[in-house]
Amino acid sequence: SKNSVHILEKQLYQPISLRVQQNCLQILRNLSDQAVKLENLDSLIQLLIELLQTNDLIT
């Protein structure tokens, strides 16, 4: 689970498309129960906050 979260984080920094980025966000949401048990997630959390603050995400 640790590797998958970091792979998803990397994809959020340089997404192939908005659809891929949104899918990564949904996957991270679904993994959130496990992700909170991982260490060194500060950069991912900061990025997720920044993405949530944008107006470009489709809800």
GUTOR-590877 format. One record per atom (N, C-alpha, C): residue number from 1; residue in one letter; atom name; x, y, z. Coordinates in nm, 4 decimals. Last residue first. Layout:
N
+-----+------+------+----------+----------+----------+
:  nr : rest : atom :        x :        y :        z :
+-----+------+------+----------+----------+----------+
: NUM :    A :   CA :        X :        Y :        Z :
...
+-----+------+------+----------+----------+----------+
END
This chain:
59
+-----+------+------+----------+----------+----------+
:  nr : rest : atom :        x :        y :        z :
+-----+------+------+----------+----------+----------+
:  59 :    T :    N :  -1.6566 :   1.8017 :  -1.0241 :
:  59 :    T :   CA :  -1.7148 :   1.7362 :  -0.9065 :
:  59 :    T :    C :  -1.8272 :   1.6446 :  -0.9458 :
:  58 :    I :    N :  -1.3482 :   1.8593 :  -1.1687 :
:  58 :    I :   CA :  -1.4895 :   1.8317 :  -1.1945 :
:  58 :    I :    C :  -1.5443 :   1.7567 :  -1.0746 :
:  57 :    L :    N :  -1.1177 :   2.1142 :  -1.0984 :
:  57 :    L :   CA :  -1.1616 :   1.9771 :  -1.0756 :
:  57 :    L :    C :  -1.3110 :   1.9647 :  -1.1008 :
:  56 :    D :    N :  -1.0585 :   2.3821 :  -1.1182 :
:  56 :    D :   CA :  -1.0571 :   2.3016 :  -1.2394 :
:  56 :    D :    C :  -1.1076 :   2.1597 :  -1.2205 :
:  55 :    N :    N :  -1.0183 :   2.5431 :  -0.9064 :
:  55 :    N :   CA :  -1.1538 :   2.5416 :  -0.9611 :
:  55 :    N :    C :  -1.1660 :   2.4481 :  -1.0796 :
:  54 :    T :    N :  -0.8247 :   2.4268 :  -0.6251 :
:  54 :    T :   CA :  -0.8386 :   2.4731 :  -0.7627 :
:  54 :    T :    C :  -0.9833 :   2.4621 :  -0.8071 :
:  53 :    Q :    N :  -0.8135 :   2.3089 :  -0.3789 :
:  53 :    Q :   CA :  -0.8377 :   2.4525 :  -0.3827 :
:  53 :    Q :    C :  -0.8538 :   2.5066 :  -0.5242 :
:  52 :    L :    N :  -0.7401 :   2.0492 :  -0.4247 :
:  52 :    L :   CA :  -0.8772 :   2.0740 :  -0.3818 :
:  52 :    L :    C :  -0.9128 :   2.2223 :  -0.3864 :
:  51 :    L :    N :  -0.4705 :   2.0869 :  -0.4789 :
:  51 :    L :   CA :  -0.5609 :   2.0425 :  -0.5850 :
:  51 :    L :    C :  -0.7065 :   2.0692 :  -0.5489 :
:  50 :    E :    N :  -0.3767 :   2.1595 :  -0.2234 :
:  50 :    E :   CA :  -0.3647 :   2.2527 :  -0.3362 :
:  50 :    E :    C :  -0.4594 :   2.2150 :  -0.4495 :
:  49 :    I :    N :  -0.4303 :   1.9223 :  -0.0846 :
:  49 :    I :   CA :  -0.4951 :   2.0472 :  -0.0441 :
:  49 :    I :    C :  -0.4912 :   2.1479 :  -0.1577 :
:  48 :    L :    N :  -0.2568 :   1.7498 :  -0.2193 :
:  48 :    L :   CA :  -0.4012 :   1.7257 :  -0.2228 :
:  48 :    L :    C :  -0.4786 :   1.8507 :  -0.1828 :
:  47 :    L :    N :  -0.0086 :   1.8619 :  -0.1472 :
:  47 :    L :   CA :  -0.0519 :   1.8606 :  -0.2867 :
:  47 :    L :    C :  -0.2024 :   1.8401 :  -0.2973 :
:  46 :    Q :    N :  -0.0089 :   1.8104 :   0.1296 :
:  46 :    Q :   CA :  -0.0005 :   1.9477 :   0.0798 :
:  46 :    Q :    C :  -0.0495 :   1.9560 :  -0.0643 :
:  45 :    I :    N :  -0.0137 :   1.5299 :   0.1248 :
:  45 :    I :   CA :  -0.1245 :   1.6038 :   0.1852 :
:  45 :    I :    C :  -0.1255 :   1.7478 :   0.1369 :
:  44 :    L :    N :   0.2347 :   1.4787 :   0.0048 :
:  44 :    L :   CA :   0.1106 :   1.4351 :  -0.0588 :
:  44 :    L :    C :  -0.0078 :   1.5131 :  -0.0036 :
:  43 :    S :    N :   0.4110 :   1.5832 :   0.1941 :
:  43 :    S :   CA :   0.4084 :   1.6400 :   0.0588 :
:  43 :    S :    C :   0.2810 :   1.6010 :  -0.0145 :
:  42 :    D :    N :   0.3515 :   1.4206 :   0.4231 :
:  42 :    D :   CA :   0.3334 :   1.5659 :   0.4241 :
:  42 :    D :    C :   0.3232 :   1.6249 :   0.2844 :
:  41 :    L :    N :   0.3887 :   1.1563 :   0.4689 :
:  41 :    L :   CA :   0.2852 :   1.1918 :   0.3720 :
:  41 :    L :    C :   0.2636 :   1.3427 :   0.3621 :
:  40 :    N :    N :   0.5572 :   0.9957 :   0.6380 :
:  40 :    N :   CA :   0.6094 :   1.0897 :   0.5381 :
:  40 :    N :    C :   0.5082 :   1.1238 :   0.4289 :
:  39 :    E :    N :   0.3959 :   0.6735 :   0.6841 :
:  39 :    E :   CA :   0.4788 :   0.7858 :   0.7275 :
:  39 :    E :    C :   0.5151 :   0.8739 :   0.6090 :
:  38 :    L :    N :   0.0600 :   0.5411 :   0.7078 :
:  38 :    L :   CA :   0.1919 :   0.5521 :   0.6461 :
:  38 :    L :    C :   0.2651 :   0.6751 :   0.6979 :
:  37 :    K :    N :  -0.1940 :   0.5477 :   0.7972 :
:  37 :    K :   CA :  -0.1009 :   0.4662 :   0.8753 :
:  37 :    K :    C :   0.0420 :   0.4748 :   0.8214 :
:  36 :    V :    N :  -0.3392 :   0.6795 :   0.6114 :
:  36 :    V :   CA :  -0.3097 :   0.7516 :   0.7351 :
:  36 :    V :    C :  -0.2136 :   0.6745 :   0.8241 :
:  35 :    A :    N :  -0.3803 :   0.4854 :   0.4146 :
:  35 :    A :   CA :  -0.2789 :   0.5891 :   0.3931 :
:  35 :    A :    C :  -0.2440 :   0.6620 :   0.5219 :
:  34 :    Q :    N :  -0.5972 :   0.3326 :   0.4934 :
:  34 :    Q :   CA :  -0.4640 :   0.2746 :   0.5014 :
:  34 :    Q :    C :  -0.3555 :   0.3814 :   0.4935 :
:  33 :    D :    N :  -0.8018 :   0.5188 :   0.4512 :
:  33 :    D :   CA :  -0.7916 :   0.4493 :   0.5799 :
:  33 :    D :    C :  -0.6543 :   0.3873 :   0.5993 :
:  32 :    S :    N :  -0.7655 :   0.5972 :   0.1809 :
:  32 :    S :   CA :  -0.7332 :   0.6895 :   0.2899 :
:  32 :    S :    C :  -0.7220 :   0.6209 :   0.4254 :
:  31 :    L :    N :  -0.8252 :   0.4733 :  -0.0524 :
:  31 :    L :   CA :  -0.7153 :   0.4165 :   0.0265 :
:  31 :    L :    C :  -0.6888 :   0.4934 :   0.1557 :
:  30 :    N :    N :  -1.0188 :   0.6367 :  -0.1593 :
:  30 :    N :   CA :  -1.0563 :   0.5005 :  -0.1218 :
:  30 :    N :    C :  -0.9497 :   0.4325 :  -0.0358 :
:  29 :    R :    N :  -0.8628 :   0.8604 :  -0.2119 :
:  29 :    R :   CA :  -0.9744 :   0.8708 :  -0.1174 :
:  29 :    R :    C :  -1.0131 :   0.7317 :  -0.0683 :
:  28 :    L :    N :  -0.6963 :   0.7543 :  -0.4058 :
:  28 :    L :   CA :  -0.6396 :   0.7957 :  -0.2774 :
:  28 :    L :    C :  -0.7483 :   0.8096 :  -0.1717 :
:  27 :    I :    N :  -0.8876 :   0.7196 :  -0.6077 :
:  27 :    I :   CA :  -0.8185 :   0.6028 :  -0.5520 :
:  27 :    I :    C :  -0.7587 :   0.6369 :  -0.4162 :
:  26 :    Q :    N :  -0.9539 :   0.9864 :  -0.6578 :
:  26 :    Q :   CA :  -1.0563 :   0.8926 :  -0.6104 :
:  26 :    Q :    C :  -0.9927 :   0.7687 :  -0.5477 :
:  25 :    L :    N :  -0.7084 :   1.0820 :  -0.7508 :
:  25 :    L :   CA :  -0.7683 :   1.1396 :  -0.6303 :
:  25 :    L :    C :  -0.8746 :   1.0466 :  -0.5723 :
:  24 :    C :    N :  -0.6844 :   0.9290 :  -0.9829 :
:  24 :    C :   CA :  -0.5859 :   0.9135 :  -0.8750 :
:  24 :    C :    C :  -0.6408 :   0.9678 :  -0.7438 :
:  23 :    N :    N :  -0.8976 :   1.0360 :  -1.1287 :
:  23 :    N :   CA :  -0.9003 :   0.8949 :  -1.0891 :
:  23 :    N :    C :  -0.8015 :   0.8675 :  -0.9765 :
:  22 :    Q :    N :  -0.8012 :   1.2947 :  -1.1686 :
:  22 :    Q :   CA :  -0.9232 :   1.2731 :  -1.0902 :
:  22 :    Q :    C :  -0.9340 :   1.1286 :  -1.0433 :
:  21 :    Q :    N :  -0.5796 :   1.2370 :  -1.3326 :
:  21 :    Q :   CA :  -0.5614 :   1.3037 :  -1.2044 :
:  21 :    Q :    C :  -0.6831 :   1.2808 :  -1.1141 :
:  20 :    V :    N :  -0.7079 :   1.1284 :  -1.5532 :
:  20 :    V :   CA :  -0.6143 :   1.0454 :  -1.4767 :
:  20 :    V :    C :  -0.5939 :   1.1055 :  -1.3381 :
:  19 :    R :    N :  -0.8516 :   1.3560 :  -1.6355 :
:  19 :    R :   CA :  -0.9223 :   1.2331 :  -1.5998 :
:  19 :    R :    C :  -0.8334 :   1.1422 :  -1.5150 :
:  18 :    L :    N :  -0.6501 :   1.5322 :  -1.7051 :
:  18 :    L :   CA :  -0.7346 :   1.5654 :  -1.5911 :
:  18 :    L :    C :  -0.8090 :   1.4413 :  -1.5423 :
:  17 :    S :    N :  -0.3529 :   1.3416 :  -1.7847 :
:  17 :    S :   CA :  -0.4744 :   1.4145 :  -1.8197 :
:  17 :    S :    C :  -0.5513 :   1.4465 :  -1.6924 :
:  16 :    I :    N :  -0.1145 :   1.2774 :  -1.6708 :
:  16 :    I :   CA :  -0.1278 :   1.2607 :  -1.8152 :
:  16 :    I :    C :  -0.2472 :   1.3411 :  -1.8646 :
:  15 :    P :    N :   0.0231 :   1.4846 :  -1.4117 :
:  15 :    P :   CA :  -0.0805 :   1.3963 :  -1.4651 :
:  15 :    P :    C :  -0.0787 :   1.3914 :  -1.6176 :
:  14 :    Q :    N :   0.2432 :   1.5286 :  -1.2103 :
:  14 :    Q :   CA :   0.2532 :   1.5406 :  -1.3563 :
:  14 :    Q :    C :   0.1505 :   1.4485 :  -1.4212 :
:  13 :    Y :    N :   0.1495 :   1.5016 :  -0.9483 :
:  13 :    Y :   CA :   0.2387 :   1.6128 :  -0.9820 :
:  13 :    Y :    C :   0.2477 :   1.6349 :  -1.1321 :
:  12 :    L :    N :   0.0019 :   1.2684 :  -0.9507 :
:  12 :    L :   CA :  -0.0683 :   1.3943 :  -0.9259 :
:  12 :    L :    C :   0.0180 :   1.5146 :  -0.9620 :
:  11 :    Q :    N :   0.1945 :   1.0738 :  -0.9805 :
:  11 :    Q :   CA :   0.1035 :   1.0985 :  -1.0919 :
:  11 :    Q :    C :   0.0278 :   1.2298 :  -1.0739 :
:  10 :    K :    N :   0.3064 :   1.0739 :  -0.7252 :
:  10 :    K :   CA :   0.3871 :   1.1175 :  -0.8395 :
:  10 :    K :    C :   0.2983 :   1.1516 :  -0.9584 :
:   9 :    E :    N :   0.0882 :   0.9629 :  -0.5822 :
:   9 :    E :   CA :   0.1350 :   1.0988 :  -0.5542 :
:   9 :    E :    C :   0.2157 :   1.1528 :  -0.6715 :
:   8 :    L :    N :   0.0815 :   0.7039 :  -0.6837 :
:   8 :    L :   CA :  -0.0311 :   0.7943 :  -0.7098 :
:   8 :    L :    C :   0.0092 :   0.9394 :  -0.6860 :
:   7 :    I :    N :   0.3212 :   0.6137 :  -0.5746 :
:   7 :    I :   CA :   0.3032 :   0.6146 :  -0.7203 :
:   7 :    I :    C :   0.1902 :   0.7091 :  -0.7580 :
:   6 :    H :    N :   0.2611 :   0.6316 :  -0.3025 :
:   6 :    H :   CA :   0.3672 :   0.7158 :  -0.3580 :
:   6 :    H :    C :   0.3603 :   0.7215 :  -0.5103 :
:   5 :    V :    N :   0.0595 :   0.4384 :  -0.2837 :
:   5 :    V :   CA :   0.0302 :   0.5773 :  -0.2482 :
:   5 :    V :    C :   0.1354 :   0.6698 :  -0.3079 :
:   4 :    S :    N :   0.2011 :   0.2072 :  -0.3552 :
:   4 :    S :   CA :   0.0912 :   0.2542 :  -0.4397 :
:   4 :    S :    C :   0.0558 :   0.3989 :  -0.4094 :
:   3 :    N :    N :   0.3832 :   0.1771 :  -0.1444 :
:   3 :    N :   CA :   0.4311 :   0.2077 :  -0.2792 :
:   3 :    N :    C :   0.3207 :   0.2622 :  -0.3673 :
:   2 :    K :    N :   0.2019 :   0.1182 :   0.0674 :
:   2 :    K :   CA :   0.2907 :   0.2345 :   0.0736 :
:   2 :    K :    C :   0.3389 :   0.2737 :  -0.0660 :
:   1 :    S :    N :   0.0829 :  -0.1199 :   0.0000 :
:   1 :    S :   CA :   0.0000 :   0.0000 :   0.0000 :
:   1 :    S :    C :   0.0870 :   0.1258 :   0.0000 :
+-----+------+------+----------+----------+----------+
END
